[in-house]
Amino acid sequence: MMKTGFVDDLAKAVEVLRAGGIILYPTDTIWGLGCDATNVAAVKRIYEIKQREDSKSMLVLMENPNLLISYMAEVPEIAWELIEVTDQPLTIIYPKAKNLAANLLASDGSVGIRITNEAFSQQLVQRFRKPIVSTSANISGQKSPQNYTEISEEVKKSVNYIVTYRQDDFSRSKPSSIIKLGVGGQIEIIRK
């Protein structure tokens, strides 16, 4: 059974996402800034909050690997195997994304996607029914916060909603591993 605060947080976060807003939320790795990954204006706002060039793409969270076919022109066979065997958060950069905000994609049309297994972010994506942007909750160039207490006031003041769930979790988180897949099945390890 889910706690009331958890359910309230989910409901409010989904409401803000549907309205094109920005949320600050816990993920399976570090705290993230999030928005509707199909909303160009919302994605643009995250770039502005992070003071980051929009040529530096951001990753997307999904809760179910079966959704990949809705957002990729083609899912390389190796991706299914990697998702199945990984026991740690893994972001896979896929070639030829579709149905996502154009300003979210890298210049080559690729996008990083992670299937989340963390309770809150998984439920959030499931209830929202669309992929959600997940990028570290920091100004570009500054250290990524490893828990809620390390997020700057500047970032906190710039979002529409801050999730309360896990704010009291002081464990040290780390970013996911990143693997880039090519159309021909090439694999490039970006971050271990």
Z-matrix of the N, CA and C atoms (Angstrom, degrees):
N
C 1 1.459
C 2 1.538 1 109.70
N 3 1.328 2 116.54 1 136.20
C 4 1.462 3 120.88 2 -179.17
C 5 1.514 4 111.07 3 -85.49
N 6 1.327 5 115.70 4 143.96
C 7 1.461 6 121.06 5 177.04
C 8 1.523 7 109.57 6 -69.62
N 9 1.342 8 116.42 7 151.23
C 10 1.455 9 121.97 8 -178.92
C 11 1.519 10 112.06 9 -56.62
N 12 1.344 11 118.63 10 -45.90
C 13 1.466 12 121.81 11 -179.51
C 14 1.516 13 112.04 12 -58.56
N 15 1.323 14 116.59 13 -39.08
C 16 1.465 15 123.18 14 178.71
C 17 1.528 16 109.55 15 -61.37
N 18 1.332 17 116.33 16 -48.40
C 19 1.461 18 121.96 17 -178.70
C 20 1.532 19 110.81 18 -65.96
N 21 1.327 20 116.97 19 -42.36
C 22 1.467 21 120.96 20 177.59
C 23 1.524 22 111.07 21 -62.37
N 24 1.336 23 116.38 22 -43.14
C 25 1.466 24 121.46 23 177.45
C 26 1.531 25 110.64 24 -59.19
N 27 1.329 26 116.13 25 -45.14
C 28 1.469 27 120.47 26 179.12
C 29 1.520 28 111.05 27 -59.94
N 30 1.333 29 116.18 28 -48.16
C 31 1.468 30 121.24 29 -177.65
C 32 1.527 31 111.10 30 -60.95
N 33 1.328 32 117.01 31 -45.69
C 34 1.464 33 121.09 32 -178.39
C 35 1.537 34 110.61 33 -67.56
N 36 1.333 35 116.93 34 -42.89
C 37 1.463 36 120.80 35 -179.97
C 38 1.529 37 111.01 36 -62.16
N 39 1.324 38 117.51 37 -42.67
C 40 1.464 39 121.46 38 178.70
C 41 1.532 40 109.99 39 -63.65
N 42 1.322 41 116.57 40 -41.96
C 43 1.472 42 121.54 41 178.34
C 44 1.539 43 110.60 42 -58.52
N 45 1.324 44 116.22 43 -45.43
C 46 1.470 45 121.38 44 179.98
C 47 1.530 46 110.62 45 -65.89
N 48 1.326 47 117.76 46 -43.09
C 49 1.464 48 121.36 47 178.52
C 50 1.528 49 110.97 48 -60.94
N 51 1.325 50 116.61 49 -43.84
C 52 1.479 51 120.76 50 -179.70
C 53 1.523 52 111.79 51 -64.32
N 54 1.330 53 116.64 52 -28.57
C 55 1.471 54 121.33 53 179.15
C 56 1.532 55 111.87 54 -85.05
N 57 1.338 56 117.30 55 2.73
C 58 1.466 57 120.84 56 179.28
C 59 1.514 58 113.40 57 85.57
N 60 1.340 59 117.03 58 15.10
C 61 1.459 60 121.38 59 -178.36
C 62 1.514 61 114.12 60 -86.23
N 63 1.329 62 113.84 61 177.43
C 64 1.468 63 122.43 62 -178.35
C 65 1.525 64 108.38 63 -113.63
N 66 1.332 65 116.00 64 135.14
C 67 1.464 66 120.91 65 177.39
C 68 1.523 67 110.29 66 -117.03
N 69 1.319 68 114.69 67 157.21
C 70 1.460 69 123.36 68 173.38
C 71 1.519 70 104.16 69 -114.53
N 72 1.328 71 117.81 70 118.99
C 73 1.469 72 119.61 71 -169.95
C 74 1.532 73 113.46 72 -148.82
N 75 1.341 74 116.04 73 155.81
C 76 1.466 75 120.22 74 177.77
C 77 1.525 76 109.95 75 -80.24
N 78 1.318 77 116.11 76 142.99
C 79 1.471 78 120.61 77 178.13
C 80 1.526 79 108.34 78 -123.79
N 81 1.311 80 115.77 79 -169.14
C 82 1.465 81 121.53 80 177.43
C 83 1.525 82 111.50 81 -74.29
N 84 1.330 83 116.71 82 -7.03
C 85 1.472 84 120.20 83 176.15
C 86 1.527 85 107.17 84 -123.65
N 87 1.322 86 117.60 85 -107.46
C 88 1.461 87 121.28 86 -178.92
C 89 1.531 88 110.64 87 -97.84
N 90 1.335 89 117.46 88 171.73
C 91 1.460 90 121.15 89 175.95
C 92 1.518 91 108.81 90 -64.54
N 93 1.337 92 115.85 91 142.03
C 94 1.444 93 119.36 92 -176.05
C 95 1.515 94 114.60 93 -128.75
N 96 1.322 95 114.29 94 158.41
C 97 1.459 96 121.91 95 166.96
C 98 1.512 97 104.53 96 -91.62
N 99 1.332 98 116.80 97 134.88
C 100 1.448 99 119.20 98 -177.24
C 101 1.509 100 113.36 99 -135.86
N 102 1.335 101 114.09 100 154.68
C 103 1.465 102 121.67 101 175.00
C 104 1.519 103 107.54 102 -159.30
N 105 1.319 104 115.33 103 175.59
C 106 1.454 105 123.03 104 175.53
C 107 1.531 106 107.91 105 -64.43
N 108 1.323 107 116.46 106 119.10
C 109 1.470 108 120.84 107 -177.04
C 110 1.528 109 113.06 108 -72.37
N 111 1.331 110 117.50 109 -3.65
C 112 1.464 111 120.38 110 177.72
C 113 1.534 112 111.33 111 -105.40
N 114 1.321 113 118.03 112 0.40
C 115 1.463 114 123.37 113 -174.32
C 116 1.539 115 109.95 114 -104.35
N 117 1.328 116 116.60 115 106.51
C 118 1.465 117 122.33 116 -176.53
C 119 1.532 118 111.67 117 -58.98
N 120 1.329 119 117.81 118 -43.52
C 121 1.469 120 121.45 119 -178.13
C 122 1.530 121 111.29 120 -65.45
N 123 1.327 122 117.01 121 -40.21
C 124 1.468 123 120.46 122 179.29
C 125 1.530 124 110.52 123 -66.79
N 126 1.311 125 117.29 124 -41.95
C 127 1.471 126 121.57 125 177.74
C 128 1.525 127 109.44 126 -61.19
N 129 1.332 128 116.61 127 -42.36
C 130 1.469 129 121.46 128 178.76
C 131 1.532 130 110.23 129 -59.61
N 132 1.324 131 117.54 130 -39.68
C 133 1.473 132 120.88 131 178.97
C 134 1.520 133 111.75 132 -62.76
N 135 1.326 134 117.01 133 -38.46
C 136 1.472 135 119.18 134 178.42
C 137 1.527 136 110.02 135 -64.87
N 138 1.333 137 117.48 136 -41.71
C 139 1.471 138 119.52 137 176.19
C 140 1.527 139 109.91 138 -58.27
N 141 1.325 140 116.96 139 -40.99
C 142 1.469 141 121.00 140 179.70
C 143 1.527 142 111.40 141 -65.73
N 144 1.323 143 117.47 142 -43.05
C 145 1.468 144 121.51 143 178.77
C 146 1.530 145 109.80 144 -60.62
N 147 1.334 146 115.93 145 -44.25
C 148 1.464 147 120.63 146 -178.34
C 149 1.534 148 112.45 147 -78.09
N 150 1.346 149 116.44 148 -9.02
C 151 1.469 150 121.54 149 -176.39
C 152 1.528 151 109.12 150 53.89
N 153 1.303 152 113.49 151 50.76
C 154 1.456 153 121.44 152 -172.15
C 155 1.524 154 109.92 153 -125.41
N 156 1.314 155 116.43 154 144.90
C 157 1.463 156 121.22 155 176.88
C 158 1.523 157 108.92 156 -65.83
N 159 1.322 158 116.30 157 140.60
C 160 1.455 159 118.07 158 -179.86
C 161 1.526 160 113.27 159 -77.29
N 162 1.328 161 116.42 160 3.88
C 163 1.463 162 119.37 161 174.05
C 164 1.535 163 110.80 162 -82.41
N 165 1.350 164 116.36 163 -11.86
C 166 1.469 165 120.55 164 176.33
C 167 1.520 166 107.38 165 -94.81
N 168 1.315 167 116.87 166 104.22
C 169 1.460 168 120.84 167 -174.30
C 170 1.529 169 112.16 168 -66.79
N 171 1.337 170 114.90 169 160.00
C 172 1.466 171 121.95 170 178.65
C 173 1.523 172 108.35 171 -118.15
N 174 1.310 173 116.78 172 160.70
C 175 1.456 174 118.97 173 -178.51
C 176 1.524 175 112.19 174 -92.69
N 177 1.320 176 114.16 175 169.26
C 178 1.453 177 123.17 176 -175.08
C 179 1.520 178 108.98 177 -126.64
N 180 1.344 179 115.97 178 142.08
C 181 1.462 180 120.81 179 174.65
C 182 1.523 181 110.26 180 -103.32
N 183 1.317 182 115.02 181 139.33
C 184 1.464 183 123.27 182 170.84
C 185 1.520 184 106.33 183 -131.44
N 186 1.329 185 116.48 184 158.93
C 187 1.459 186 118.28 185 179.90
C 188 1.524 187 112.81 186 -104.75
N 189 1.329 188 116.47 187 -7.89
C 190 1.453 189 119.53 188 -175.18
C 191 1.536 190 109.34 189 -143.08
N 192 1.329 191 117.73 190 124.27
C 193 1.464 192 119.43 191 -177.93
C 194 1.531 193 113.46 192 -61.90
N 195 1.328 194 117.53 193 -22.83
C 196 1.462 195 120.30 194 179.75
C 197 1.533 196 112.15 195 -64.03
N 198 1.337 197 117.42 196 -18.89
C 199 1.461 198 121.40 197 179.28
C 200 1.526 199 112.44 198 -75.04
N 201 1.323 200 116.46 199 -16.48
C 202 1.469 201 120.24 200 -178.00
C 203 1.523 202 112.45 201 -54.21
N 204 1.313 203 117.27 202 -38.60
C 205 1.466 204 120.05 203 -176.76
C 206 1.532 205 112.33 204 -65.28
N 207 1.329 206 117.78 205 -20.98
C 208 1.468 207 120.87 206 176.93
C 209 1.528 208 112.29 207 -78.58
N 210 1.344 209 116.95 208 -17.95
C 211 1.468 210 120.34 209 -173.87
C 212 1.522 211 114.01 210 -122.95
N 213 1.308 212 118.01 211 2.51
C 214 1.457 213 122.46 212 177.73
C 215 1.516 214 109.43 213 -126.87
N 216 1.324 215 117.43 214 138.63
C 217 1.466 216 120.45 215 176.27
C 218 1.527 217 109.20 216 -64.49
N 219 1.327 218 114.97 217 -31.32
C 220 1.464 219 120.77 218 -178.57
C 221 1.533 220 107.83 219 -157.78
N 222 1.333 221 116.64 220 135.04
C 223 1.459 222 120.88 221 177.40
C 224 1.533 223 107.39 222 -106.07
N 225 1.347 224 117.31 223 111.86
C 226 1.469 225 119.19 224 178.79
C 227 1.528 226 110.95 225 -56.47
N 228 1.310 227 116.54 226 139.36
C 229 1.473 228 122.60 227 -176.24
C 230 1.530 229 112.12 228 -53.71
N 231 1.324 230 117.09 229 -38.18
C 232 1.466 231 121.08 230 -178.54
C 233 1.526 232 111.73 231 -61.19
N 234 1.327 233 117.76 232 -26.95
C 235 1.469 234 121.30 233 -179.57
C 236 1.525 235 111.13 234 -60.29
N 237 1.327 236 116.66 235 -43.75
C 238 1.468 237 120.52 236 -179.11
C 239 1.532 238 109.99 237 -61.00
N 240 1.326 239 116.26 238 -40.85
C 241 1.463 240 120.71 239 179.90
C 242 1.523 241 111.29 240 -67.18
N 243 1.335 242 116.54 241 -43.67
C 244 1.468 243 120.23 242 179.32
C 245 1.535 244 111.26 243 -60.88
N 246 1.316 245 116.28 244 -44.37
C 247 1.473 246 120.71 245 -179.91
C 248 1.520 247 110.19 246 -62.42
N 249 1.316 248 116.14 247 -40.84
C 250 1.461 249 121.05 248 -177.11
C 251 1.532 250 112.66 249 -67.33
N 252 1.328 251 117.67 250 -38.35
C 253 1.464 252 119.89 251 -173.35
C 254 1.529 253 114.57 252 -92.77
N 255 1.333 254 117.92 253 -16.13
C 256 1.458 255 118.87 254 -175.87
C 257 1.528 256 111.76 255 -71.72
N 258 1.327 257 115.16 256 139.60
C 259 1.465 258 119.75 257 176.16
C 260 1.531 259 110.76 258 -116.12
N 261 1.323 260 116.51 259 4.86
C 262 1.465 261 123.46 260 177.34
C 263 1.527 262 108.36 261 -124.83
N 264 1.341 263 117.49 262 156.91
C 265 1.469 264 118.72 263 177.12
C 266 1.535 265 111.11 264 -55.94
N 267 1.329 266 115.17 265 128.65
C 268 1.465 267 121.63 266 -176.86
C 269 1.523 268 109.48 267 -133.85
N 270 1.322 269 115.71 268 122.31
C 271 1.459 270 121.31 269 174.06
C 272 1.515 271 107.05 270 -98.19
N 273 1.335 272 115.69 271 127.61
C 274 1.455 273 120.79 272 177.78
C 275 1.528 274 107.47 273 -111.89
N 276 1.325 275 115.66 274 128.04
C 277 1.465 276 120.52 275 176.51
C 278 1.522 277 106.93 276 -91.33
N 279 1.333 278 114.08 277 117.41
C 280 1.461 279 121.59 278 -177.73
C 281 1.525 280 110.82 279 -101.50
N 282 1.336 281 116.74 280 146.01
C 283 1.460 282 119.69 281 174.84
C 284 1.528 283 109.49 282 -80.13
N 285 1.310 284 117.02 283 157.31
C 286 1.464 285 123.36 284 168.91
C 287 1.532 286 114.70 285 56.62
N 288 1.326 287 116.51 286 63.40
C 289 1.464 288 120.95 287 176.06
C 290 1.524 289 110.03 288 -73.74
N 291 1.331 290 115.70 289 156.42
C 292 1.466 291 121.41 290 175.53
C 293 1.531 292 108.60 291 -146.11
N 294 1.316 293 116.36 292 160.48
C 295 1.466 294 123.48 293 176.47
C 296 1.529 295 114.44 294 61.54
N 297 1.324 296 117.40 295 22.21
C 298 1.463 297 122.36 296 175.01
C 299 1.527 298 107.88 297 -119.69
N 300 1.324 299 116.98 298 161.73
C 301 1.467 300 120.78 299 178.16
C 302 1.528 301 109.21 300 -56.45
N 303 1.329 302 116.89 301 130.29
C 304 1.468 303 121.76 302 -176.73
C 305 1.529 304 111.98 303 -59.19
N 306 1.354 305 117.15 304 -35.10
C 307 1.468 306 119.85 305 -177.95
C 308 1.527 307 112.74 306 -77.66
N 309 1.314 308 116.73 307 1.21
C 310 1.465 309 121.81 308 176.68
C 311 1.529 310 111.15 309 -90.85
N 312 1.323 311 115.97 310 -20.61
C 313 1.457 312 121.09 311 -173.81
C 314 1.525 313 112.59 312 -86.40
N 315 1.313 314 115.79 313 151.91
C 316 1.465 315 121.36 314 174.14
C 317 1.525 316 107.96 315 -70.33
N 318 1.326 317 117.04 316 166.53
C 319 1.468 318 121.14 317 -177.30
C 320 1.530 319 112.53 318 -60.86
N 321 1.329 320 117.94 319 -23.75
C 322 1.471 321 120.46 320 178.38
C 323 1.530 322 112.93 321 -90.34
N 324 1.352 323 117.04 322 6.46
C 325 1.467 324 121.12 323 177.98
C 326 1.522 325 114.26 324 85.59
N 327 1.324 326 116.33 325 5.34
C 328 1.464 327 119.85 326 -179.28
C 329 1.534 328 110.78 327 -88.50
N 330 1.331 329 115.17 328 164.32
C 331 1.467 330 120.93 329 177.15
C 332 1.527 331 109.07 330 -150.71
N 333 1.335 332 115.73 331 145.57
C 334 1.456 333 121.66 332 176.64
C 335 1.519 334 109.96 333 -89.83
N 336 1.319 335 116.12 334 130.56
C 337 1.466 336 121.26 335 179.60
C 338 1.525 337 109.04 336 -129.91
N 339 1.330 338 115.02 337 137.20
C 340 1.462 339 120.71 338 175.50
C 341 1.529 340 108.74 339 -124.32
N 342 1.315 341 115.37 340 134.16
C 343 1.461 342 120.96 341 174.34
C 344 1.523 343 105.95 342 -88.80
N 345 1.336 344 116.57 343 115.50
C 346 1.458 345 120.11 344 -175.81
C 347 1.523 346 112.21 345 -89.84
N 348 1.320 347 115.41 346 140.91
C 349 1.459 348 121.99 347 176.21
C 350 1.522 349 111.30 348 -115.32
N 351 1.333 350 117.41 349 2.62
C 352 1.469 351 121.84 350 179.76
C 353 1.528 352 108.38 351 -76.09
N 354 1.321 353 117.50 352 138.50
C 355 1.468 354 123.02 353 -171.40
C 356 1.528 355 114.47 354 -51.89
N 357 1.334 356 118.07 355 -53.28
C 358 1.457 357 119.70 356 -174.38
C 359 1.528 358 112.14 357 -69.33
N 360 1.331 359 117.32 358 -52.57
C 361 1.466 360 119.53 359 -176.39
C 362 1.533 361 111.57 360 -64.77
N 363 1.311 362 116.99 361 -33.19
C 364 1.467 363 120.38 362 178.09
C 365 1.536 364 110.51 363 -65.74
N 366 1.324 365 116.35 364 -47.43
C 367 1.470 366 120.73 365 177.68
C 368 1.524 367 111.30 366 -63.77
N 369 1.323 368 116.31 367 -38.29
C 370 1.457 369 121.44 368 -179.51
C 371 1.535 370 110.90 369 -60.70
N 372 1.318 371 116.74 370 -50.26
C 373 1.461 372 120.76 371 -179.51
C 374 1.529 373 110.08 372 -64.43
N 375 1.308 374 116.55 373 -39.96
C 376 1.456 375 121.13 374 -179.57
C 377 1.535 376 111.07 375 -62.50
N 378 1.321 377 116.78 376 -45.05
C 379 1.472 378 120.32 377 -179.28
C 380 1.522 379 112.25 378 -72.82
N 381 1.317 380 117.00 379 -32.85
C 382 1.460 381 120.98 380 179.48
C 383 1.535 382 111.00 381 -72.23
N 384 1.314 383 116.53 382 -30.44
C 385 1.458 384 124.51 383 177.84
C 386 1.526 385 114.64 384 68.86
N 387 1.320 386 115.73 385 20.57
C 388 1.474 387 121.60 386 174.91
C 389 1.519 388 107.21 387 -147.83
N 390 1.327 389 117.57 388 159.70
C 391 1.470 390 119.77 389 175.47
C 392 1.526 391 110.45 390 -64.57
N 393 1.327 392 114.90 391 151.63
C 394 1.464 393 121.60 392 -179.04
C 395 1.525 394 108.75 393 -122.39
N 396 1.332 395 115.98 394 135.64
C 397 1.461 396 120.85 395 174.94
C 398 1.531 397 108.21 396 -64.28
N 399 1.309 398 115.66 397 142.31
C 400 1.460 399 121.26 398 173.86
C 401 1.520 400 107.31 399 -138.84
N 402 1.313 401 115.19 400 111.79
C 403 1.457 402 120.79 401 177.15
C 404 1.515 403 107.50 402 -135.70
N 405 1.297 404 117.62 403 148.62
C 406 1.464 405 121.21 404 -176.16
C 407 1.529 406 111.49 405 -53.11
N 408 1.325 407 115.46 406 141.03
C 409 1.472 408 122.63 407 -175.42
C 410 1.526 409 110.80 408 -83.76
N 411 1.322 410 114.84 409 66.88
C 412 1.468 411 120.58 410 -179.91
C 413 1.521 412 110.15 411 -150.25
N 414 1.324 413 115.36 412 163.93
C 415 1.456 414 121.21 413 172.23
C 416 1.527 415 106.11 414 -74.96
N 417 1.315 416 116.79 415 139.26
C 418 1.463 417 121.24 416 -178.89
C 419 1.528 418 110.77 417 -53.22
N 420 1.334 419 115.12 418 133.09
C 421 1.459 420 120.59 419 179.73
C 422 1.515 421 113.50 420 94.75
N 423 1.340 422 117.38 421 -18.49
C 424 1.463 423 120.51 422 176.91
C 425 1.525 424 109.36 423 -89.78
N 426 1.321 425 115.71 424 163.68
C 427 1.455 426 122.25 425 -178.70
C 428 1.531 427 110.34 426 -63.77
N 429 1.337 428 116.53 427 137.33
C 430 1.462 429 120.65 428 176.42
C 431 1.525 430 109.57 429 -69.30
N 432 1.343 431 117.84 430 132.43
C 433 1.468 432 119.88 431 -179.83
C 434 1.524 433 111.00 432 -70.90
N 435 1.323 434 115.98 433 134.24
C 436 1.459 435 119.93 434 -179.08
C 437 1.523 436 112.64 435 -91.11
N 438 1.322 437 116.74 436 -13.11
C 439 1.464 438 121.29 437 170.80
C 440 1.528 439 107.97 438 -155.26
N 441 1.314 440 117.04 439 175.84
C 442 1.465 441 121.36 440 -172.64
C 443 1.530 442 112.87 441 -58.25
N 444 1.331 443 117.50 442 -37.24
C 445 1.464 444 120.85 443 -175.46
C 446 1.528 445 113.14 444 -64.59
N 447 1.333 446 117.37 445 -18.95
C 448 1.464 447 121.23 446 -178.75
C 449 1.529 448 113.46 447 -91.36
N 450 1.328 449 117.74 448 1.43
C 451 1.467 450 120.71 449 179.46
C 452 1.524 451 108.97 450 -81.20
N 453 1.326 452 116.75 451 132.12
C 454 1.466 453 121.31 452 -177.10
C 455 1.532 454 111.74 453 -68.51
N 456 1.328 455 115.20 454 152.35
C 457 1.470 456 120.87 455 176.82
C 458 1.524 457 110.13 456 -62.37
N 459 1.323 458 116.85 457 -35.16
C 460 1.456 459 121.28 458 179.27
C 461 1.530 460 110.88 459 -57.48
N 462 1.326 461 116.61 460 -44.67
C 463 1.468 462 121.08 461 178.77
C 464 1.528 463 109.59 462 -67.99
N 465 1.328 464 117.09 463 -45.43
C 466 1.473 465 120.37 464 -178.67
C 467 1.528 466 111.74 465 -58.84
N 468 1.318 467 116.77 466 -39.66
C 469 1.470 468 121.06 467 -178.08
C 470 1.529 469 112.56 468 -72.86
N 471 1.312 470 118.01 469 -16.26
C 472 1.463 471 121.05 470 -173.92
C 473 1.534 472 114.33 471 -93.26
N 474 1.330 473 117.59 472 -4.50
C 475 1.469 474 120.15 473 -178.08
C 476 1.526 475 111.12 474 -101.30
N 477 1.338 476 115.50 475 165.41
C 478 1.463 477 120.90 476 179.62
C 479 1.520 478 113.09 477 -88.55
N 480 1.335 479 116.46 478 -23.62
C 481 1.475 480 119.23 479 -179.86
C 482 1.523 481 109.86 480 -154.50
N 483 1.333 482 115.57 481 136.98
C 484 1.465 483 121.90 482 176.08
C 485 1.525 484 107.96 483 -114.17
N 486 1.307 485 116.43 484 120.38
C 487 1.458 486 122.60 485 178.13
C 488 1.531 487 108.86 486 -67.15
N 489 1.320 488 117.13 487 135.14
C 490 1.471 489 120.37 488 179.16
C 491 1.535 490 111.93 489 -87.11
N 492 1.326 491 116.71 490 -25.91
C 493 1.459 492 121.00 491 -179.85
C 494 1.526 493 110.32 492 -57.28
N 495 1.319 494 116.41 493 130.11
C 496 1.471 495 126.18 494 177.68
C 497 1.526 496 114.92 495 71.75
N 498 1.329 497 118.67 496 11.08
C 499 1.469 498 118.72 497 175.36
C 500 1.527 499 110.75 498 -63.94
N 501 1.335 500 116.59 499 -26.43
C 502 1.466 501 120.92 500 -178.96
C 503 1.535 502 112.85 501 -92.84
N 504 1.316 503 116.70 502 10.81
C 505 1.462 504 121.82 503 177.23
C 506 1.531 505 107.71 504 -91.88
N 507 1.323 506 116.52 505 111.75
C 508 1.464 507 120.66 506 -175.47
C 509 1.528 508 113.08 507 -100.71
N 510 1.330 509 116.34 508 12.32
C 511 1.462 510 118.46 509 179.67
C 512 1.526 511 109.46 510 -65.91
N 513 1.316 512 115.44 511 153.07
C 514 1.466 513 121.65 512 -177.19
C 515 1.523 514 108.44 513 -86.86
N 516 1.292 515 117.06 514 117.18
C 517 1.459 516 122.20 515 179.80
C 518 1.517 517 109.68 516 -98.17
N 519 1.318 518 115.49 517 163.53
C 520 1.460 519 118.64 518 175.21
C 521 1.518 520 109.40 519 -138.70
N 522 1.326 521 116.99 520 156.40
C 523 1.465 522 120.72 521 179.43
C 524 1.530 523 111.45 522 -64.73
N 525 1.312 524 115.64 523 165.13
C 526 1.463 525 121.09 524 -179.77
C 527 1.527 526 111.67 525 -75.77
N 528 1.314 527 114.51 526 164.97
C 529 1.467 528 120.19 527 167.77
C 530 1.523 529 106.24 528 -73.04
N 531 1.335 530 117.15 529 153.44
C 532 1.464 531 120.89 530 179.76
C 533 1.523 532 109.07 531 -131.05
N 534 1.327 533 114.82 532 128.42
C 535 1.460 534 122.21 533 176.43
C 536 1.522 535 108.06 534 -126.08
N 537 1.333 536 116.45 535 134.71
C 538 1.464 537 120.68 536 177.61
C 539 1.526 538 109.05 537 -105.68
N 540 1.343 539 115.19 538 129.31
C 541 1.460 540 120.82 539 179.01
C 542 1.515 541 109.84 540 -106.85
N 543 1.319 542 116.63 541 136.19
C 544 1.460 543 121.51 542 176.73
C 545 1.514 544 110.64 543 -94.85
N 546 1.314 545 116.68 544 165.19
C 547 1.467 546 121.51 545 -179.37
C 548 1.531 547 111.00 546 -59.69
N 549 1.316 548 116.92 547 -37.13
C 550 1.467 549 120.59 548 -178.67
C 551 1.521 550 113.87 549 -86.36
N 552 1.335 551 117.68 550 12.22
C 553 1.457 552 121.17 551 178.58
C 554 1.521 553 114.16 552 91.56
N 555 1.350 554 117.72 553 7.70
C 556 1.458 555 119.74 554 177.84
C 557 1.536 556 109.19 555 -66.16
N 558 1.335 557 115.29 556 147.29
C 559 1.471 558 121.04 557 178.31
C 560 1.516 559 108.65 558 -124.89
N 561 1.324 560 116.11 559 129.99
C 562 1.463 561 121.10 560 177.10
C 563 1.539 562 107.57 561 -128.07
N 564 1.326 563 117.11 562 123.72
C 565 1.461 564 120.90 563 177.89
C 566 1.532 565 107.89 564 -84.29
N 567 1.323 566 116.38 565 117.70
C 568 1.467 567 121.92 566 -178.43
C 569 1.534 568 109.96 567 -91.48
N 570 1.341 569 116.33 568 -44.19
C 571 1.476 570 120.46 569 179.40
C 572 1.520 571 108.18 570 -147.56
N 573 1.344 572 115.04 571 128.68
C 574 1.478 573 120.29 572 179.53
C 575 1.497 574 110.71 573 -81.85
